[in-house]
Amino acid sequence: MVKRLNSLARLYKFRVEEKQKELGFVTAMIADLELQLGKLEAEIPNEHKVARNSPQEAGVLFGNYLAHYFIRKEQFNHAIAELEEKLVTIQSELQDKFKDYKSIELTINSRINSENLELQKIEQSYIDEIAIENFRRISRK
């Protein structure tokens, strides 16, 4: 019975590890998007400076740049928000899978302890039988 439970425990552990990988992947995606958003925001002062230095050429284009900037910023923020929602879902699923894995692990430990206790009882009964038989032999002399 414990062998079957061990197989089940390996399956549950595999599921936990897969969720952990998924969690790491989504976390990395969020970090990458935040990095890209930071780079986008860091461009604004440079573009503003260029527009100020040549107002007739770049000044006109700066308005278009800002409009595009706000669209991209909103896209990044939306993507990050979606991934953060997914992250919460994955964390919840991971907790559930980990609880399942731990319950199987505890069941296995309980079964092993029960089997060990039963073996100890059997061994003790044999030892008691031998001790009683030795006592009888000594008593007969």
N, C-alpha and C positions, 0 to 999 in steps of 0.2 A: 504494500500500500504506500509506503514511504517513497518507493521508486517512482510511482505514478505522480505523487505530489511533487517530487523533485523535478520531474519533467514539466509539470504545470508551473512550478516556480521559475524555471528557466524561461518559459514562454512569457510569464508576467514580467520578469526582469528585462527581457528583450523589448517588450512593449514600453516599459519605463525608459529604457535607453533610447528608443526611437523618438519618444516624446521629448527627451532631453536634447537630442540632436535637432529636432524641429524647433524647440525653444531657442537654442543657440543660433540657428539659422535666421530666425525672425529677429532676434536681438541684433545680430550682425547687420541685417538689412536696415533696421531702424538707425543704427549707428552710422551706416553709410549714407543714408538719406539726410541725417542731421549734419553730417560732414559736408555734403553737397550744398545743403541749405546755408551753412556757415560760409562756404566759399562764395555762394551767390550774394549773400549779404555783405561780404567783404569787398565785392566789386563796386558797390554803390559809391563809396567815397572817391575811388579812382575815376569812375565815369563822371561823377559830378565835377571833379577837378578839371577833367578834359573839356567838359561842356563850358565851364567858366572861362577857360583859357581861349577857347575859340567859339564864342557865342553864336556867330552867324552860321557856322557849319554844324558843329556838334550840338549847339543849343536846341536846334530844331529836332535833331535826332534823339536828344536826351529824353524828351517826352515820350517818344515811342519806346525807348529803352525802358523807362520806368513802367510803362503800361505792361510791357512784356515781363519785366521783373516781378510785378505784383501777381501776374498770372502764374508764373513759375513758382513763386513763393507759396501761393495758395495751393498749387498742385503738390508741392513738397509737404506742406502742412497736412493736406488731406490724406496723402499716402501714409504719412507717419501716424496720423490718427487711426487709420484703418489697421495698420500693422500693430499698433498698441492695443486695439480691441482684440485682434487675433492673438496677441501675446497673452492677454488676460484669459482668453478661452483655453489656450494651450496650457497655461499654468494650472487652470482648474482641472483639465483633463489629466495632466501630469500628477496632480495631487490624488485624483481618484485612482489612477493606475498604481501609484505608489502605495496607497492604502490597501489595494487588492493584493499587491505583491507582499506587503508586510503581513497581511492576514494569512496568506498561504505559508509564509516563512514561520510565523508563530504556530500554525497548525502542525507543520513538520516538526518543529522543536518539541511541541507538546506530545506528538506521537512517539518521537524518539525517546523522550523522557519516560513515557508510559511503558514503552517496550523495555527500556533499561531497568525500570522499577520492577517489571514482571520478571525479567531475568535475575535480578538480585533476589527476589522472593524465592524463585526456584533454586538458585544456588544456596540460599540460606536454608531452605528446607533440606537439601542434600547434606549440608554441613551439620544441621541439627540431627538428621538421621544417623550420620556417622558418629556424632558425639554420643547419642543415646545408645547406639550399638556398642561403642567402646565402654561406656559406663556399665552396660549390662555384663559385658565380658569381665570387667574388673570386679563387679559385684559378685559374680559366680565363683570367683577364686577364693 
